[in-house]
Amino acid sequence: MSKDVSIPGSGFHRGPALRMKDALESARKATGALNAAYWIVEKVTGYDRSGIMLRGQTVLPASQSGLLYTLLARIEAGEPLQYVLGTWGFRGLDIHCDRRALIPRPETEQVVDVALEELSKIPGDDLLVADLGTGSGAIALAIAVEGGSKVDGRVLKVVATDISRDALELAAENLEYTVGNRPEIAGMVIFRQGSWYDALDRGDRGRLSMIVSNPPYLSRSQWVSLDPIVLEYEPKVALVGGEDGLECLRVLIGGAIQWLSENGCMVLEIDPLQEEAVVEMAVKVGFGRVLILDDLCGRPRVCVAERHSL
Ligand SMILES: C[S@@+](CC[C@H](N)C(=O)[O-])C[C@H]1O[C@@H](n2cnc3c(N)ncnc32)[C@H](O)[C@@H]1O
């Protein structure tokens, strides 16, 4: 006989007859938000929001109530919603997420906006973009999908790198999935493993139109005081930029000029506290124009460094 099991706090009770509306209510209690509850029930049942609303009294098959139980238990254990759902939206793309890589953040969607805008200004027939520290592949894929229309028929290629083999595996899965829905990006994105510029082909030195990166930029002390949900589940290698948070940014900015083409530019996500240090580094290595843009909360977040004012 199967044993009934309850999830503390969620009101969720594993039993034979779980109606859709009870499933939704259990998910709402476990996640603390109605939107999140719908996403969970959508994943479990395959119905969209209106389908769920229309079927309040429908009893879920045992396989679905079992899956719901498993997902809610993961939420109750403190796992991020994005990992539990397995996909997360990034600029209209469904990005597969799990513990192999950082969950793509809204600030990073803005980095892509800035990168696309800059890319449209760079002259030349072929555009080569390096997304260094690609993680789930979110930036590289968004640039490939959206960049096509921004660059007026010019050839756009993206090389996406990471030091983490796990992250690259996830990014490759995301590429395959995205190409399934957007076949026009087939062949536009390639992956390379290695530390920052070491991952790139030497032949691309001086040829990159753009270097874009959301590198690990938290200091060790910022990292230890993170929300436990981030600390425990998201990879440390994706978050910590050495003792002062600037270690990766030093390498990226320090090496950029020799990899960028004459009119190339660098777009970096930074911590708001790093504004001054990053501008100083970029000016010192010889960028012609350096500016910092705010995120949607008004905090300095994106550094744009152009070799020559475009
Ligand atoms: C903040 S995450 C960004 C992930 C993804 N680009 C995004 O925006 O969601 C930083 C990424 O840099 C990678 N990374 C850390 N150290 C690296 C290194 N030395 N060389 C290349 N990538 C590195 C991490 O594995 C991680 O995927």
The ligand as a Gaussian input file, in Angstrom:
#p B3LYP/6-31G(d) Opt

LIG

0 1
 C       28.168000      34.921000     -13.942000
 S       28.299000      33.416000     -14.841000
 C       27.561000      33.928000     -16.354000
 C       26.905000      32.828000     -17.105000
 C       26.090000      33.330000     -18.311000
 N       26.926000      34.036000     -19.247000
 C       24.955000      34.222000     -17.861000
 O       25.081000      35.439000     -18.016000
 O       23.953000      33.714000     -17.348000
 C       30.029000      33.369000     -15.198000
 C       30.505000      32.209000     -16.051000
 O       31.926000      32.336000     -16.185000
 C       32.495000      31.049000     -16.129000
 N       33.910000      31.159000     -15.709000
 C       34.432000      31.287000     -14.476000
 N       35.768000      31.347000     -14.524000
 C       36.110000      31.277000     -15.839000
 C       37.344000      31.284000     -16.541000
 N       38.519000      31.380000     -15.903000
 N       37.324000      31.199000     -17.884000
 C       36.130000      31.092000     -18.557000
 N       34.934000      31.076000     -17.938000
 C       34.920000      31.164000     -16.597000
 C       31.635000      30.295000     -15.141000
 O       31.769000      28.901000     -15.288000
 C       30.249000      30.848000     -15.461000
 O       29.593000      30.029000     -16.406000

